[in-house]
Amino acid sequence: MATTGQAAGGRGDARLSEKGIYTAALRLIDADGVGALSMRKLAAVLGVNPMSLYHHVPNKAALLRGVKNLVAAQFQPRVDGGTWQEQLHRFASDFRALAHRHPNLIVHSLASPDFIEPEDPFWTGLTGVLTSAGVPATEVAPVGAVLASLFSGFLLAEGNGTLGRLAALQPTPAAGPATASTADAGGDRSFTLAIQTLIAGIEAHLPR
């Protein structure tokens, strides 16, 4: 016997909202990964008939877009105050923290060509920092595109374990096993190095 929430077309389905659906889907992704997400499993979590979800979300692709937008809205970069170098470091740190809260979604989304949209806080915040740094207006978008690509690659390598594995390697096989200091290089130290490298690249690109 179906419960009130599971009855097709029942009053319980009216309690569904897109935000509630996306929030529940995000919890499933955080726990088990994007591959484990399905409309049927999501409906079971929400206690509704699977068909009722399609009144709000037409398919899984739309569901994932909604979840991505939900997470993107959580990103509130701190880009005010201090030098542009400090702003960029805070900006990158805030986004990295968001990626660490939802690693399964971020690693999946980084493979999508539309991961960063022009209206996203990530893009508007990044281009704002570049503008304050003195990058010429005609160069803000190209430089921002390169920085976004490099930073996305760093997060992807960190999320899938590639960064930590490579950071623990020695330059040559004859160098012996990795030491504790080199084995730790795949975390915060590598992130600091990445940001310092990006800042140096921007500084070299600024008009003299």
GUMARKE-462965 format. One line per field, with one value per atom (N, C-alpha, C): x, y, z; atom name; residue number from 1. Coordinates in steps of 0.05 Angstrom, whole numbers, always signed. Atoms other than C-alpha are relative to their C-alpha. Example, Ala and Ser with C-alpha at 12.3 -4.5 7.8 and 13.67 -1.06 7.14 Angstrom:
2
X c(+18/+246/+18/-16/+273/-15)
Y c(-24/-90/+24/-24/-21/+22)
Z c(+0/+156/+0/-1/+143/+14)
a c(N/CA/C/N/CA/C)
k c(1/1/1/2/2/2)
***
This chain:
208
X c(+17/+0/+18/-16/+29/-5/+4/+41/-10/+10/+14/+20/-20/+80/+5/-6/+84/-23/+24/+14/+3/-3/+18/-20/+19/-11/-11/+11/-24/+9/-6/-21/+29/-28/+48/+19/-18/+79/+1/+1/+58/+20/-20/+108/+28/-26/+165/+6/-10/+206/+26/-25/+264/+24/-22/+310/+1/+0/+288/+11/-9/+300/+31/-28/+369/+16/-13/+388/+3/-1/+370/+19/-18/+407/+29/-27/+469/+9/-8/+468/+7/-6/+466/+27/-25/+523/+24/-22/+565/+6/-4/+554/+11/-6/+560/+11/-10/+582/-22/+20/+547/-11/+9/+545/-21/+20/+502/-27/+25/+449/-19/+21/+384/-26/+26/+314/-15/+14/+288/+11/-12/+337/-6/+7/+324/-29/+28/+249/-3/+2/+259/+9/-9/+298/-21/+20/+244/-27/+25/+189/-23/+20/+152/+1/+0/+133/+21/-20/+191/-11/+11/+145/-6/+6/+128/+24/-24/+200/+0/-1/+191/-17/+15/+141/+17/-18/+199/+26/-26/+261/-4/+7/+255/+18/-18/+316/+24/-23/+381/+19/-18/+421/-9/+11/+375/+3/-4/+379/+28/-28/+455/+6/-3/+452/-11/+12/+406/+17/-17/+452/+25/-24/+512/-6/+8/+475/-4/+4/+456/+27/-27/+529/+13/-12/+551/-10/+12/+504/+12/-13/+541/+27/-27/+605/-3/+1/+611/+29/-29/+684/+5/-8/+718/+21/-19/+750/+4/-3/+746/+22/-21/+805/+26/-26/+879/+9/-11/+923/-14/+13/+899/+12/-12/+948/-14/+15/+914/-28/+27/+846/-1/-1/+865/+4/-5/+892/-25/+25/+828/-21/+20/+785/+5/-6/+821/-4/+3/+821/-30/+28/+746/-12/+11/+732/+10/-12/+779/-15/+15/+742/-28/+26/+676/+3/-6/+707/+4/-5/+729/-26/+25/+658/-17/+15/+630/+18/-20/+688/-11/+11/+646/-13/+12/+606/+20/-20/+666/+16/-16/+708/-16/+17/+649/-4/+6/+633/+23/-24/+704/+4/-2/+699/-20/+20/+641/+10/-10/+657/-15/+15/+603/+0/-2/+627/-1/+0/+640/-16/+17/+586/+8/-7/+596/-12/+14/+546/+7/-7/+576/+16/-17/+606/+30/-29/+671/+11/-10/+678/-1/+2/+653/+20/-19/+697/+29/-27/+759/+6/-5/+752/+1/-2/+740/+27/-27/+806/+20/-19/+842/-2/+4/+811/+14/-12/+834/+31/-29/+904/+12/-10/+909/+3/-1/+902/-17/+16/+879/-27/+27/+805/-2/+1/+817/+13/-14/+860/-13/+12/+816/-12/+13/+775/+20/-20/+834/+17/-16/+876/-17/+18/+816/-5/+5/+804/+23/-24/+875/+2/-1/+873/-21/+22/+806/+7/-8/+833/+21/-22/+896/-10/+11/+859/-18/+17/+807/+16/-17/+862/+12/-11/+893/-21/+21/+827/-7/+6/+814/+22/-23/+884/+0/+1/+875/-24/+24/+805/+2/-1/+822/+26/-24/+888/+25/-24/+936/+21/-19/+967/+16/-13/+983/+19/-17/+1011/+26/-23/+1057/+18/-16/+1079/+17/-15/+1103/+23/-21/+1148/+27/-27/+1223/+7/-7/+1255/+10/-9/+1289/-4/+3/+1279/+22/-24/+1349/-1/+1/+1329/-11/+11/+1295/-29/+28/+1227/-4/+7/+1191/+3/-2/+1204/-27/+25/+1149/-6/+5/+1159/-9/+9/+1152/-27/+26/+1093/-22/+21/+1056/-3/+0/+1069/-25/+23/+1004/-24/+23/+960/+4/+0/+964/+26/-25/+1037/-2/+3/+1020/-20/+19/+960/+14/-14/+1004/+18/-18/+1055/-16/+17/+999/-8/+9/+972/+24/-23/+1042/+8/-7/+1055/-20/+20/+989/+5/-5/+1005/+24/-24/+1075/-6/+8/+1044/-15/+15/+995/+18/-18/+1049/+17/-16/+1091/-16/+17/+1031/-9/+9/+1016/+17/-15/+1035/+22/-21/+1101/-3)
Y c(-24/+0/+25/-23/+67/+20/-21/+121/+25/-25/+191/+12/-12/+215/-16/+17/+156/-2/+3/+159/+18/-15/+180/+22/-22/+249/+8/-6/+250/+27/-26/+311/+2/+0/+290/+10/-9/+303/+30/-29/+376/+13/-11/+385/+1/+0/+374/+28/-25/+434/-6/+5/+439/+2/-3/+463/-25/+24/+404/-24/+22/+356/+1/-3/+384/-4/+4/+385/-29/+28/+312/-14/+12/+294/+6/-7/+331/-18/+17/+290/-28/+26/+226/+0/-3/+250/+1/-2/+269/-27/+26/+200/-21/+23/+154/+7/-8/+194/+4/-6/+217/-25/+25/+147/-15/+14/+123/+14/-15/+176/-9/+7/+155/+13/-12/+184/-18/+19/+121/+1/-1/+124/+27/-26/+199/+1/+1/+186/-15/+16/+134/+17/-17/+184/+21/-21/+236/-11/+13/+185/+6/-6/+199/-20/+17/+162/+12/-10/+167/+17/-16/+194/+28/-27/+254/+19/-17/+278/+13/-10/+288/+24/-25/+343/+24/-22/+384/-1/+4/+355/-20/+18/+325/-24/+22/+280/+3/-1/+264/+23/-22/+315/+26/-24/+370/+0/+2/+344/+8/-6/+348/+30/-29/+419/+15/-13/+439/-3/+4/+408/+18/-17/+444/+29/-28/+510/+5/-2/+497/+4/-2/+487/+26/-25/+546/+24/-22/+591/+1/+0/+570/+15/-13/+602/+30/-29/+672/+9/-7/+692/+26/-24/+742/+14/-13/+788/+30/-28/+854/+3/-6/+884/-13/+10/+875/+3/-2/+871/-20/+19/+835/-28/+27/+779/-14/+11/+770/-8/+6/+773/-26/+24/+719/-25/+23/+674/-7/+6/+681/-12/+10/+671/-30/+28/+606/-18/+16/+582/-5/+4/+593/-21/+20/+554/-28/+26/+498/-12/+10/+493/-10/+9/+487/-27/+25/+433/-23/+20/+395/-9/+7/+397/-18/+16/+366/-12/+9/+328/-17/+17/+277/+16/-17/+331/+16/-17/+375/-16/+17/+319/-7/+6/+300/+25/-25/+372/+11/-11/+390/-11/+12/+344/+12/-12/+385/+26/-25/+441/+25/-23/+485/+1/+0/+475/+28/-28/+550/+16/-17/+595/+30/-28/+670/+14/-13/+689/-12/+13/+643/+18/-16/+675/-5/+6/+639/+18/-16/+675/+30/-29/+743/+8/-6/+740/+0/+2/+718/+24/-23/+771/+26/-24/+823/+3/-1/+805/+9/-7/+809/+29/-28/+877/+18/-16/+903/-3/+4/+875/+18/-17/+921/-14/+14/+869/+16/-16/+907/-13/+10/+900/-21/+19/+864/-27/+25/+812/-14/+12/+798/-27/+26/+743/-21/+21/+707/-9/+7/+710/-16/+14/+689/-29/+26/+630/-19/+17/+605/-6/+5/+614/-20/+19/+578/-28/+27/+520/-12/+10/+514/-7/+5/+518/-24/+24/+468/-25/+23/+421/-8/+6/+427/-13/+12/+412/-28/+27/+353/-20/+18/+324/-5/+3/+336/-18/+16/+305/-29/+28/+242/-14/+13/+230/+2/-2/+245/+18/-19/+304/-12/+12/+267/-22/+22/+207/+11/-11/+250/+15/-15/+294/-17/+19/+233/-13/+13/+211/+15/-12/+223/+6/-8/+256/-24/+23/+190/-25/+25/+117/-4/+5/+117/+17/-18/+171/-13/+14/+121/+8/-5/+123/+29/-27/+188/+4/-7/+223/+11/-10/+248/+28/-27/+320/+0/+1/+302/-13/+14/+256/+19/-19/+315/+22/-22/+359/+1/+0/+339/+16/-14/+380/+30/-29/+452/+12/-10/+460/+3/-1/+444/+22/-21/+490/+28/-26/+548/+4/-2/+533/+7/-5/+533/+29/-28/+601/+19/-17/+631/+0/+2/+606/+17/-15/+636/+30/-29/+703/+10/-7/+704/+3/-1/+691/+26/-25/+749/+24/-23/+796/+4/-2/+779/+10/-8/+795/+29/-27/+863/+20/-20/+925/+12/-12/+954/+30)
Z c(+0/+0/+0/+3/-21/+22/-20/+30/-13/+11/+22/-19/+17/-6/-25/+23/-54/-19/+17/-82/-24/+25/-155/-1/+1/-160/+26/-26/-85/+10/-12/-41/+9/-10/-15/-22/+22/-84/-2/+2/-80/+19/-18/-24/-12/+14/-73/-10/+12/-94/-14/+14/-142/+20/-19/-85/+18/-16/-42/-15/+17/-99/-4/+5/-114/+26/-26/-40/+7/-6/-32/-19/+19/-96/+7/-8/-71/+23/-22/-7/-10/+12/-48/-14/+14/-91/+19/-21/-30/+12/-14/+0/-19/+17/-61/-27/+27/-122/-20/+20/-184/-14/+13/-214/+15/-16/-157/+0/+0/-168/-21/+19/-201/+9/-7/-204/+20/-18/-170/+28/-26/-113/+13/-10/-105/+10/-8/-102/+26/-25/-48/+24/-22/-6/+7/-4/-15/+9/-8/-2/-19/+20/-67/-23/+24/-131/-19/+19/-181/-22/+21/-234/+8/-9/-191/-3/+3/-197/-28/+27/-272/-5/+1/-259/+6/-8/-232/-15/+13/-266/-23/+23/-337/-2/+4/-334/+19/-18/-297/-7/+8/-338/+12/-11/-316/+31/-29/-245/+8/-7/-245/-5/+4/-274/+24/-24/-217/+24/-23/-166/-2/+4/-196/+6/-5/-194/+30/-29/-122/+15/-12/-103/-8/+9/-145/+16/-15/-106/+28/-27/-42/+0/+2/-68/+2/-5/-39/+4/-3/-53/+15/-14/-8/-16/+18/-58/+7/-8/-21/+21/-20/+18/-7/+4/+13/-29/+27/-49/-18/+18/-111/+4/-5/-95/+24/-23/-27/-7/+9/-60/-15/+17/-110/+18/-17/-55/+16/-14/-14/-18/+20/-76/-5/+7/-94/+24/-24/-22/+6/-5/-16/-19/+20/-80/+6/-7/-59/+24/-23/+7/-8/+11/-31/-14/+14/-74/+19/-20/-12/+14/-12/+15/-18/+19/-48/-22/+19/-80/-23/+21/-118/-23/+20/-153/-16/+14/-168/-20/+18/-198/-25/+23/-242/-18/+15/-262/-15/+13/-279/-28/+26/-339/-20/+18/-367/-11/+12/-416/+10/-11/-384/+30/-29/-313/+11/-9/-307/-20/+16/-334/+3/-2/-349/+24/-23/-294/+27/-25/-242/+18/-18/-179/-4/+5/-197/-21/+22/-263/+6/-6/-241/+22/-20/-179/-11/+11/-217/-18/+19/-272/+16/-17/-217/+12/-12/-184/-22/+21/-251/-8/+6/-265/+21/-21/-197/-1/+2/-211/-22/+21/-272/-27/+26/-327/-20/+19/-390/-6/+4/-404/-22/+22/-469/+6/-7/-434/+24/-24/-373/-6/+6/-406/-8/+7/-440/+24/-24/-376/+19/-17/-335/-9/+11/-381/+6/-6/-372/+29/-29/-297/+9/-7/-292/-8/+9/-333/+17/-17/-292/+28/-27/-226/+0/+2/-249/-2/+2/-269/+27/-26/-200/+18/-17/-165/-9/+10/-210/+8/-8/-197/+30/-29/-123/+8/-7/-122/-8/+8/-160/+9/-12/-123/-16/+16/-180/+12/-11/-146/+23/-22/-82/-8/+10/-120/-13/+13/-163/+19/-19/-106/+18/-17/-68/-15/+16/-126/+4/+0/-126/-29/+27/-187/-17/+14/-206/+17/-16/-185/+20/-17/-155/+25/-23/-106/+25/-23/-61/+5/-7/-27/+8/-8/-13/+30/-28/+52/+10/-11/+98/-11/+10/+74/-29/+27/+1/-3/+1/+14/+8/-8/+46/-20/+19/-14/-17/+16/-47/+11/-12/+0/-1/-2/+25/-12/+11/+4/-31/+29/-68/-8/+6/-66/+2/-2/-41/-23/+23/-95/-26/+24/-148/-1/+0/-126/-4/+4/-122/-30/+28/-193/-17/+15/-218/+4/-6/-184/-16/+15/-215/-29/+28/-283/-6/+5/-276/+2/-3/-251/-25/+24/-312/-24/+23/-357/+3/-5/-326/-16/+14/-365/+17/-16/-343/+0)
a c(N/CA/C/N/CA/C/N/CA/C/N/CA/C/N/CA/C/N/CA/C/N/CA/C/N/CA/C/N/CA/C/N/CA/C/N/CA/C/N/CA/C/N/CA/C/N/CA/C/N/CA/C/N/CA/C/N/CA/C/N/CA/C/N/CA/C/N/CA/C/N/CA/C/N/CA/C/N/CA/C/N/CA/C/N/CA/C/N/CA/C/N/CA/C/N/CA/C/N/CA/C/N/CA/C/N/CA/C/N/CA/C/N/CA/C/N/CA/C/N/CA/C/N/CA/C/N/CA/C/N/CA/C/N/CA/C/N/CA/C/N/CA/C/N/CA/C/N/CA/C/N/CA/C/N/CA/C/N/CA/C/N/CA/C/N/CA/C/N/CA/C/N/CA/C/N/CA/C/N/CA/C/N/CA/C/N/CA/C/N/CA/C/N/CA/C/N/CA/C/N/CA/C/N/CA/C/N/CA/C/N/CA/C/N/CA/C/N/CA/C/N/CA/C/N/CA/C/N/CA/C/N/CA/C/N/CA/C/N/CA/C/N/CA/C/N/CA/C/N/CA/C/N/CA/C/N/CA/C/N/CA/C/N/CA/C/N/CA/C/N/CA/C/N/CA/C/N/CA/C/N/CA/C/N/CA/C/N/CA/C/N/CA/C/N/CA/C/N/CA/C/N/CA/C/N/CA/C/N/CA/C/N/CA/C/N/CA/C/N/CA/C/N/CA/C/N/CA/C/N/CA/C/N/CA/C/N/CA/C/N/CA/C/N/CA/C/N/CA/C/N/CA/C/N/CA/C/N/CA/C/N/CA/C/N/CA/C/N/CA/C/N/CA/C/N/CA/C/N/CA/C/N/CA/C/N/CA/C/N/CA/C/N/CA/C/N/CA/C/N/CA/C/N/CA/C/N/CA/C/N/CA/C/N/CA/C/N/CA/C/N/CA/C/N/CA/C/N/CA/C/N/CA/C/N/CA/C/N/CA/C/N/CA/C/N/CA/C/N/CA/C/N/CA/C/N/CA/C/N/CA/C/N/CA/C/N/CA/C/N/CA/C/N/CA/C/N/CA/C/N/CA/C/N/CA/C/N/CA/C/N/CA/C/N/CA/C/N/CA/C/N/CA/C/N/CA/C/N/CA/C/N/CA/C/N/CA/C/N/CA/C/N/CA/C/N/CA/C/N/CA/C/N/CA/C/N/CA/C/N/CA/C/N/CA/C/N/CA/C/N/CA/C/N/CA/C/N/CA/C/N/CA/C/N/CA/C/N/CA/C/N/CA/C/N/CA/C/N/CA/C/N/CA/C/N/CA/C/N/CA/C/N/CA/C/N/CA/C/N/CA/C/N/CA/C/N/CA/C/N/CA/C/N/CA/C/N/CA/C/N/CA/C/N/CA/C/N/CA/C/N/CA/C/N/CA/C/N/CA/C/N/CA/C/N/CA/C/N/CA/C/N/CA/C/N/CA/C/N/CA/C/N/CA/C/N/CA/C/N/CA/C/N/CA/C/N/CA/C/N/CA/C/N/CA/C/N/CA/C/N/CA/C/N/CA/C/N/CA/C/N/CA/C/N/CA/C/N/CA/C/N/CA/C/N/CA/C/N/CA/C/N/CA/C/N/CA/C)
k c(1/1/1/2/2/2/3/3/3/4/4/4/5/5/5/6/6/6/7/7/7/8/8/8/9/9/9/10/10/10/11/11/11/12/12/12/13/13/13/14/14/14/15/15/15/16/16/16/17/17/17/18/18/18/19/19/19/20/20/20/21/21/21/22/22/22/23/23/23/24/24/24/25/25/25/26/26/26/27/27/27/28/28/28/29/29/29/30/30/30/31/31/31/32/32/32/33/33/33/34/34/34/35/35/35/36/36/36/37/37/37/38/38/38/39/39/39/40/40/40/41/41/41/42/42/42/43/43/43/44/44/44/45/45/45/46/46/46/47/47/47/48/48/48/49/49/49/50/50/50/51/51/51/52/52/52/53/53/53/54/54/54/55/55/55/56/56/56/57/57/57/58/58/58/59/59/59/60/60/60/61/61/61/62/62/62/63/63/63/64/64/64/65/65/65/66/66/66/67/67/67/68/68/68/69/69/69/70/70/70/71/71/71/72/72/72/73/73/73/74/74/74/75/75/75/76/76/76/77/77/77/78/78/78/79/79/79/80/80/80/81/81/81/82/82/82/83/83/83/84/84/84/85/85/85/86/86/86/87/87/87/88/88/88/89/89/89/90/90/90/91/91/91/92/92/92/93/93/93/94/94/94/95/95/95/96/96/96/97/97/97/98/98/98/99/99/99/100/100/100/101/101/101/102/102/102/103/103/103/104/104/104/105/105/105/106/106/106/107/107/107/108/108/108/109/109/109/110/110/110/111/111/111/112/112/112/113/113/113/114/114/114/115/115/115/116/116/116/117/117/117/118/118/118/119/119/119/120/120/120/121/121/121/122/122/122/123/123/123/124/124/124/125/125/125/126/126/126/127/127/127/128/128/128/129/129/129/130/130/130/131/131/131/132/132/132/133/133/133/134/134/134/135/135/135/136/136/136/137/137/137/138/138/138/139/139/139/140/140/140/141/141/141/142/142/142/143/143/143/144/144/144/145/145/145/146/146/146/147/147/147/148/148/148/149/149/149/150/150/150/151/151/151/152/152/152/153/153/153/154/154/154/155/155/155/156/156/156/157/157/157/158/158/158/159/159/159/160/160/160/161/161/161/162/162/162/163/163/163/164/164/164/165/165/165/166/166/166/167/167/167/168/168/168/169/169/169/170/170/170/171/171/171/172/172/172/173/173/173/174/174/174/175/175/175/176/176/176/177/177/177/178/178/178/179/179/179/180/180/180/181/181/181/182/182/182/183/183/183/184/184/184/185/185/185/186/186/186/187/187/187/188/188/188/189/189/189/190/190/190/191/191/191/192/192/192/193/193/193/194/194/194/195/195/195/196/196/196/197/197/197/198/198/198/199/199/199/200/200/200/201/201/201/202/202/202/203/203/203/204/204/204/205/205/205/206/206/206/207/207/207/208/208/208)
***
